[in-house]
Amino acid sequence: MNRLSSIAHAAYLDLRSALVDEAASEIIGTPRLERRGGKSYWYDMFRVGSDVRKRYIGEDTPEMADRIARLQDLKSAAAARAADRARLIRILRTEGAQALDPATGSLLAALAQTGAFRLGGTIVGTNAFRLYECELGIRISQTEIMQTGDLDIAQFERLSLALGDAVETPLADSFAALDFAPVPSINHRSVWRWRQTRSNTMVEFLTPSFRPEEDIRELPALGVAAQSLHFLNYLIAEPIKAAALYRSGVLVQIPRPEAYAIHKLIVADRRKGPDQLKARKDRAQAKLLIEALAEDRPDELREAYSDALDRGPQWRTHIAATLKRMPETAAKLAAL
């Protein structure tokens, strides 16, 4: 396994922490904890004129509670943190970590600015896979499994309904500013895909399906529709924060790498006909991540694999069919 230097990996972890601190420091009012659907969430309560408004901050975790307790210190350290982020980006570039291309970076920055990731939007697909290089401290040299012209964003429909908050700027407006036009559907009036007019870059929104059909659902928090897909709930449960290397860093959200790896085993078998090239890419991404995780995070990988197998016969059938074509990867999982 080819790895990034320990200097680069440490710089990435510091950058991610600084970006999370920066997001917490943007609280302008009084943080308040609210319970919704069995979980607790933090909101920023502030006044605009005679109106009291609230802005979703994030799910209650020990890390979030700690940052809120240190809010004034985080605010006072904003200038020093900005300089440190620039320094960390320089280190990462010098150490050979792969930065985002300007087109993808500007798109992720725009989505972050609107609050899409703050509201639970999670990058899935190859653009998430790219970010595991720094997250896991590995060097991904196979450029063909890093290439994509698509950006897929997933969110739970139930979370989108429960949050009581929405993006600060309509995503359609943000996309228009970057020359993206909606892709119409002959079967549905709602829009869940945008294509950039000067390239083939596509942005698509997804959500887990908990019913027999994979239909189009609305995501009120993001103000868009989404294609619902089976098995997606496994992928985006308990996502993690990540730092995208663009300018001074962009805070985004991606699936846990072990969930991504196992989910790719399922997706690869679901692809049929002309999607076989994508299935080959799915298998290659899963193989690389499983190799890295089996070495560095075997407990997390074993738990994710067992969880997927325990979810039912369809899950086991898809995973087994893919692993039949990947004997080395199957052996690594069996040895956990």
Secondary structure, DSSP 4 states (H G I P E B T S, - for coil): --B--HHHHHHHHHHHHHHHHHHHHT--SEEEEEEETTEEEEEEEEEETTEEEEEEEEE--HHHHHHHHTHHHHHHTHHHHHHHHHHHHHHHHHTTPPPPPHHHHHHHHHHHHHTTTTTT-EEESHHHHHHHHHHHTB----GGGT--SEEEEE--HHHHHHS----SS-HHHHHHHTTEEE---SS-SS--EEEETTS--EEEEEEE--SSS--EEEETTTTEEEEEETTHHHHHSS-EEEEE-STT-EEEEE--HHHHHHHHHHHHHH--GGGHHHHHHHHHHHHHHHHHHHHH-HHHHHHHHHHHHTT-HHHHHHHHHHHTT-HHHHHHHHT-
